[in-house]
Amino acid sequence: MAEPTPRRNEPRLRPAPLLFEPAEAAADPEHFFDLESIDDPRALLERATELTLAFRAATDRAVEFQAIAAAQLADPRRFDRLTAADIAGRAEWTEDYAKKMIEFGRDLLSGAEGSVHANPADPV
């Protein structure tokens, strides 16, 4: 299960940096962040764990930005606001999920300190 996303007043943990792979390495389907070249299982576990945590942190952060964008697009004060159905279509979500993301984004934008809102992308 993914850990809860830290709120704005909590410091973010900095996972291991994701290193971009050269184009020729990325073209090889067996190549993944040079993990296949690590022979020591301890080192492999350590680096694979670092990558897992980095990807999780990146995913959580990207979901927050999706939610903020959805809330901004659905803002009733915008003359060009979009409906939840429109946002769902653009993001390839269901309409119910879009509604949850809009609410989550509004919470993030308002900086709701006292309320506990789970990231809609987190497993239940």
TITITOR-959254 format. One record per residue: x, y, z of N, C-alpha, C in turn; residue in three letters. Coordinates in steps of 0.001 Angstrom, whole numbers. Example, Ala and Ser with C-alpha at 12.3 -4.5 7.8 and 13.67 -1.06 7.14 Angstrom:
# residues 2
SITE       npx       npy       npz      capx      capy      capz       cpx       cpy       cpz   residuo
SITE     13190     -5690      7800     12300     -4500      7800     13200     -3300      7800       ALA
SITE     12850     -2250      7080     13670     -1060      7140     12900        30      7870       SER
END
This chain:
# residues 124
SITE       npx       npy       npz      capx      capy      capz       cpx       cpy       cpz   residuo
SITE       846     -1168         0         0         0         0       892      1231         0       MET
SITE       534      2218      -775      1308      3446      -855      1146      4246       431       ALA
SITE      2196      4956       790      2132      5786      1969      1342      7043      1641       GLU
SITE       709      7657      2664       -56      8862      2393       844      9971      1867       PRO
SITE       280     10803      1042      1017     11924       485      1182     12986      1558       THR
SITE      2425     13483      1769      2610     14524      2773      1858     15789      2369       PRO
SITE      1366     16522      3309       677     17769      3030      1700     18893      2945       ARG
SITE      1257     20043      2574      2153     21169      2307      3004     21562      3509       ARG
SITE      2525     21354      4722      3297     21760      5892      4237     20670      6384       ASN
SITE      4227     19519      5754      5119     18424      6131      6268     18351      5136       GLU
SITE      7489     18128      5637      8613     18036      4698      8499     16773      3844       PRO
SITE      8891     16890      2600      8874     15742      1697     10200     15001      1819       ARG
SITE     10109     13688      1837     11318     12880      1807     11860     12907       392       LEU
SITE     13124     12981       246     13740     13002     -1071     14273     11605     -1388       ARG
SITE     13574     10883     -2258     14060      9555     -2632     15250      9667     -3566       PRO
SITE     15810      8535     -3882     16948      8497     -4796     16566      9145     -6115       ALA
SITE     17491      9871     -6709     17162     10524     -7983     16949      9500     -9083       PRO
SITE     16018      9809     -9955     15819      8978    -11138     16800      9464    -12180       LEU
SITE     17607      8579    -12677     18579      8954    -13699     17992      8637    -15056       LEU
SITE     18097      9579    -15961     17571      9355    -17298     18526      8462    -18065       PHE
SITE     17953      7548    -18811     18747      6582    -19545     19027      7084    -20955       GLU
SITE     20205      6765    -21479     20483      7120    -22871     19491      6423    -23804       PRO
SITE     19230      7016    -24935     18237      6484    -25878     18547      5047    -26280       ALA
SITE     19814      4732    -26499     20140      3363    -26914     19860      2353    -25801       GLU
SITE     20028      2749    -24538     19729      1843    -23431     18214      1689    -23274       ALA
SITE     17480      2757    -23447     16030      2705    -23313     15399      1862    -24417       ALA
SITE     16065      1757    -25551     15536       961    -26662     15638      -535    -26388       ALA
SITE     16535      -931    -25493     16701     -2347    -25136     15646     -2714    -24087       ASP
SITE     14696     -3609    -24416     13620     -3933    -23473     14108     -4601    -22189       PRO
SITE     15297     -5179    -22197     15828     -5833    -21008     16552     -4848    -20094       GLU
SITE     16775     -3644    -20562     17528     -2649    -19803     16571     -1803    -18977       HIS
SITE     16835     -1697    -17684     16010      -876    -16827     16873      -239    -15752       PHE
SITE     17214      1027    -15970     18021      1793    -15032     19277      1044    -14586       PHE
SITE     19804       264    -15480     21054      -475    -15272     20960     -1527    -14154       ASP
SITE     19748     -1887    -13755     19585     -2883    -12695     20084     -4258    -13129       LEU
SITE     19931     -4550    -14412     20336     -5871    -14896     21849     -6086    -14807       GLU
SITE     22612     -5017    -14643     24060     -5159    -14564     24561     -5320    -13132       SER
SITE     23679     -5232    -12147     24084     -5359    -10744     24059     -6832    -10365       ILE
SITE     25226     -7362    -10015     25346     -8787     -9682     25097     -9085     -8208       ASP
SITE     25452     -8161     -7342     25298     -8375     -5904     23826     -8210     -5528       ASP
SITE     23183     -9272     -4995     21755     -9170     -4669     21449     -8087     -3634       PRO
SITE     22381     -7833     -2706     22157     -6775     -1717     22114     -5413     -2395       ARG
SITE     23068     -5179     -3272     23100     -3907     -4000     21896     -3783     -4930       ALA
SITE     21501     -4891     -5549     20336     -4887     -6431     19075     -4539     -5649       LEU
SITE     18903     -5161     -4487     17737     -4865     -3653     17738     -3406     -3231       LEU
SITE     18905     -2902     -2829     18997     -1511     -2387     18628      -539     -3511       GLU
SITE     19210      -728     -4697     18935       194     -5813     17498        37     -6323       ARG
SITE     17000     -1187     -6393     15623     -1399     -6837     14637      -768     -5847       ALA
SITE     14941      -852     -4564     14098      -223     -3547     14142      1294     -3683       THR
SITE     15326      1850     -3911     15447      3296     -4129     14591      3735     -5315       GLU
SITE     14651      2984     -6403     13857      3324     -7588     12362      3207     -7309       LEU
SITE     11970      2170     -6581     10565      1987     -6241     10051      3181     -5444       THR
SITE     10803      3597     -4447     10392      4742     -3634     10360      6030     -4451       LEU
SITE     11327      6185     -5351     11364      7378     -6198     10156      7415     -7134       ALA
SITE      9812      6269     -7718      8650      6216     -8604      7360      6478     -7832       PHE
SITE      7258      5941     -6623      6058      6188     -5813      5922      7677     -5490       ARG
SITE      7033      8293     -5089      7004      9723     -4767      6648     10545     -5998       ALA
SITE      7203     10170     -7146      6896     10884     -8385      5427     10711     -8753       ALA
SITE      4901      9519     -8567      3489      9262     -8858      2590     10087     -7952       THR
SITE      2880     10091     -6655      2071     10866     -5712      2074     12340     -6076       ASP
SITE      3228     12857     -6427      3347     14273     -6774      2599     14572     -8068       ARG
SITE      2711     13695     -9053      2013     13901    -10324       496     13859    -10122       ALA
SITE        16     12967     -9261     -1417     12877     -8983     -1895     14172     -8328       VAL
SITE     -1087     14736     -7436     -1459     16015     -6827     -1611     17104     -7890       GLU
SITE      -689     17137     -8835      -775     18138     -9893     -1976     17878    -10803       PHE
SITE     -2287     16612    -11053     -3500     16293    -11819     -4731     16833    -11098       GLN
SITE     -4797     16605     -9796     -5947     17041     -9006     -6066     18557     -9001       ALA
SITE     -4942     19242     -8856     -4965     20703     -8869     -5454     21208    -10223       ILE
SITE     -4951     20622    -11296     -5380     21032    -12638     -6871     20760    -12827       ALA
SITE     -7350     19617    -12364     -8765     19280    -12497     -9622     20288    -11733       ALA
SITE     -9197     20640    -10528     -9947     21613     -9733     -9957     22980    -10414       ALA
SITE     -8837     23370    -10975     -8772     24664    -11663     -9663     24657    -12904       GLN
SITE     -9642     23563    -13650    -10471     23481    -14860    -11960     23467    -14535       LEU
SITE    -12321     22928    -13374    -13728     22839    -12978    -14203     24046    -12175       ALA
SITE    -13328     24998    -11932    -13661     26161    -11112    -14857     26917    -11713       ASP
SITE    -15937     27056    -10960    -17131     27723    -11499    -16906     29197    -11827       PRO
SITE    -15832     29790    -11332    -15541     31191    -11645    -14927     31365    -13032       ARG
SITE    -14494     30252    -13638    -13902     30322    -14974    -15010     30368    -16017       ARG
SITE    -14875     31250    -16982    -15868     31295    -18055    -15744     30070    -18957       PHE
SITE    -14557     29471    -18998    -14325     28298    -19845    -14210     27013    -19030       ASP
SITE    -14863     26992    -17867    -14753     25819    -16985    -15242     24562    -17710       ARG
SITE    -14720     23437    -17240    -15101     22141    -17802    -15937     21372    -16791       LEU
SITE    -16784     20509    -17284    -17552     19630    -16405    -16664     18463    -15979       THR
SITE    -17109     17752    -14968    -16376     16557    -14531    -16285     15549    -15675       ALA
SITE    -17336     15452    -16467    -17325     14526    -17609    -16277     14943    -18644       ALA
SITE    -16165     16256    -18899    -15152     16749    -19838    -13744     16443    -19333       ASP
SITE    -13530     16692    -18052    -12213     16435    -17452    -11911     14943    -17490       ILE
SITE    -12908     14125    -17178    -12733     12669    -17219    -12312     12225    -18614       ALA
SITE    -12943     12770    -19634    -12592     12407    -21000    -11169     12792    -21360       GLY
SITE    -10746     13961    -20925     -9384     14418    -21230     -8332     13596    -20505       ARG
SITE     -8634     13213    -19274     -7650     12497    -18457     -7791     10981    -18530       ALA
SITE     -8786     10511    -19286     -9059      9078    -19390     -9409      8473    -18035       GLU
SITE    -10280      9190    -17306    -10803      8753    -16018    -12288      8460    -16168       TRP
SITE    -12861      7847    -15141    -14320      7781    -15071    -14810      9121    -14526       THR
SITE    -16071      9406    -14735    -16610     10677    -14235    -16579     10726    -12705       GLU
SITE    -16865      9600    -12051    -16811      9567    -10582    -15405      9864    -10076       ASP
SITE    -14400      9281    -10736    -13019      9529    -10328    -12667     10996    -10563       TYR
SITE    -13134     11577    -11659    -12870     12990    -11939    -13454     13864    -10828       ALA
SITE    -14647     13537    -10378    -15260     14304     -9289    -14413     14225     -8018       LYS
SITE    -13898     13032     -7718    -13040     12870     -6539    -11743     13656     -6697       LYS
SITE    -11191     13633     -7893     -9951     14373     -8141    -10188     15881     -8054       MET
SITE    -11316     16350     -8534    -11639     17778     -8428    -11720     18179     -6957       ILE
SITE    -12403     17357     -6169    -12510     17637     -4728    -11128     17606     -4069       GLU
SITE    -10325     16607     -4408     -8976     16498     -3850     -8154     17729     -4239       PHE
SITE     -8260     18157     -5478     -7531     19339     -5932     -7979     20600     -5210       GLY
SITE     -9271     20723     -4983     -9771     21885     -4237     -9217     21894     -2824       ARG
SITE     -9150     20711     -2211     -8560     20615      -871     -7092     21026      -895       ASP
SITE     -6360     20574     -1897     -4957     20945     -1999     -4804     22449     -2214       LEU
SITE     -5643     23015     -3069     -5564     24448     -3345     -5942     25292     -2137       LEU
SITE     -6872     24815     -1359     -7295     25585      -184     -6366     25362       997       SER
SITE     -5502     24369       891     -4575     24075      1988     -5299     23577      3218       GLY
SITE     -6322     22758      3015     -7123     22231      4123     -6227     21491      5095       ALA
SITE     -5920     22157      6191     -4992     21605      7178     -5646     20544      8057       GLU
SITE     -6837     20818      8560     -7445     19940      9534     -8135     18728      8962       GLY
SITE     -8469     18767      7678     -9212     17638      7123     -8258     16595      6579       SER
SITE     -8671     15362      6695     -7871     14250      6217     -8512     13756      4924       VAL
SITE     -7856     13999      3804     -8362     13555      2516     -7326     12642      1899       HIS
SITE     -7736     11464      1589     -6827     10513       953     -6679     10865      -520       ALA
SITE     -5537     10547     -1031     -5281     10680     -2458     -6209      9712     -3168       ASN
SITE     -7024     10156     -4138     -7952      9254     -4810     -7250      8101     -5528       PRO
SITE     -5972      8239     -5808     -5256      7179     -6505     -4773      6089     -5546       ALA
SITE     -4809      6354     -4239     -4352      5359     -3278     -5348      4213     -3204       ASP
SITE     -4836      2982     -3028     -5745      1848     -2868     -6531      1995     -1575       PRO
SITE     -7748      1471     -1577     -8605      1581      -390     -8299       496       583       VAL
END
